[in-house]
Amino acid sequence: MAGDSDHYAAAAMGMVFFLLLGSFARMINSHQIKSISLRYENIELIERLKSYKQDLENFVDQRTSELSRVNEELMQKVAEQVRSEMQLREAKNQAEVADRQSLNFWQI
């Protein structure tokens, strides 16, 4: 009977070994499935980020164009204002000259 208990002990140890092996295999399988799932999720997130980046670049390009156009309009308005101020100064100078000439005319 002593031989039978050794066989039972070996069989029990073998069963424990296979149970632990199965448990580790399940754990590894679970981690692999999760890893693959995360990989596809990451691919999807990367694609969404690329799309958001492209949308943002388009928005920046559009906004830059708008700002350039508005800046050009502003520069034209400033140039027009400067021309108007120069014309007003010139008209003022001419009026002052005409005023002095009329004073000189009446003093004669």
WOWO-V887497 format. One record per residue. N is the residue number from 0. RES is the residue in one letter. SS is DSSP state (hx for helix, st for strand, lp for the rest). PSI is psi as a letter, one per 20 degrees, with the letter a starting at -180 (999 if undefined). BURIAL is + if it has 9 or more other ideal C-beta (glycine too) atoms within 8 Angstrom, else -. Layout:
BEGIN
n = {N | N}
res = {RES | RES}
ss = {SS | SS}
psi = {PSI | PSI}
burial = {BURIAL | BURIAL}
END
This chain:
BEGIN
n = {0 | 1 | 2 | 3 | 4 | 5 | 6 | 7 | 8 | 9 | 10 | 11 | 12 | 13 | 14 | 15 | 16 | 17 | 18 | 19 | 20 | 21 | 22 | 23 | 24 | 25 | 26 | 27 | 28 | 29 | 30 | 31 | 32 | 33 | 34 | 35 | 36 | 37 | 38 | 39 | 40 | 41 | 42 | 43 | 44 | 45 | 46 | 47 | 48 | 49 | 50 | 51 | 52 | 53 | 54 | 55 | 56 | 57 | 58 | 59 | 60 | 61 | 62 | 63 | 64 | 65 | 66 | 67 | 68 | 69 | 70 | 71 | 72 | 73 | 74 | 75 | 76 | 77 | 78 | 79 | 80 | 81 | 82 | 83 | 84 | 85 | 86 | 87 | 88 | 89 | 90 | 91 | 92 | 93 | 94 | 95 | 96 | 97 | 98 | 99 | 100 | 101 | 102 | 103 | 104 | 105 | 106 | 107}
res = {M | A | G | D | S | D | H | Y | A | A | A | A | M | G | M | V | F | F | L | L | L | G | S | F | A | R | M | I | N | S | H | Q | I | K | S | I | S | L | R | Y | E | N | I | E | L | I | E | R | L | K | S | Y | K | Q | D | L | E | N | F | V | D | Q | R | T | S | E | L | S | R | V | N | E | E | L | M | Q | K | V | A | E | Q | V | R | S | E | M | Q | L | R | E | A | K | N | Q | A | E | V | A | D | R | Q | S | L | N | F | W | Q | I}
ss = {lp | hx | hx | hx | hx | hx | hx | hx | hx | hx | hx | hx | hx | hx | hx | hx | hx | hx | hx | hx | hx | hx | hx | hx | hx | hx | hx | hx | hx | hx | hx | hx | hx | hx | hx | hx | hx | hx | hx | hx | hx | hx | hx | hx | hx | hx | hx | hx | hx | hx | hx | hx | hx | hx | hx | hx | hx | hx | hx | hx | hx | hx | hx | hx | hx | hx | hx | hx | hx | hx | hx | hx | hx | hx | hx | hx | hx | hx | hx | hx | hx | hx | hx | hx | hx | hx | hx | hx | hx | hx | hx | hx | hx | hx | hx | hx | hx | hx | hx | hx | hx | hx | hx | hx | hx | hx | hx | lp}
psi = {h | h | h | g | h | h | h | g | g | h | g | g | h | g | g | g | g | h | g | g | g | g | g | h | g | g | g | g | g | g | h | g | g | g | g | g | g | h | g | h | g | h | g | g | h | g | g | g | g | g | g | g | g | g | g | g | g | g | g | g | g | g | h | g | g | g | h | g | g | h | g | g | g | g | h | g | g | g | g | g | g | g | g | g | g | g | h | g | g | g | h | g | g | h | h | g | g | h | g | h | h | h | g | h | g | i | i | 999}
burial = {- | - | - | - | - | - | - | - | - | - | - | - | - | - | - | - | - | - | - | - | - | - | - | - | - | - | - | - | - | - | - | - | - | - | - | - | - | - | - | - | - | - | - | - | - | - | - | - | - | - | - | - | - | - | - | - | - | - | - | - | - | - | - | - | - | - | - | - | - | - | - | - | - | - | - | - | - | - | - | - | - | - | - | - | - | - | - | - | - | - | - | - | - | - | - | - | - | - | - | - | - | - | - | - | - | - | - | -}
END
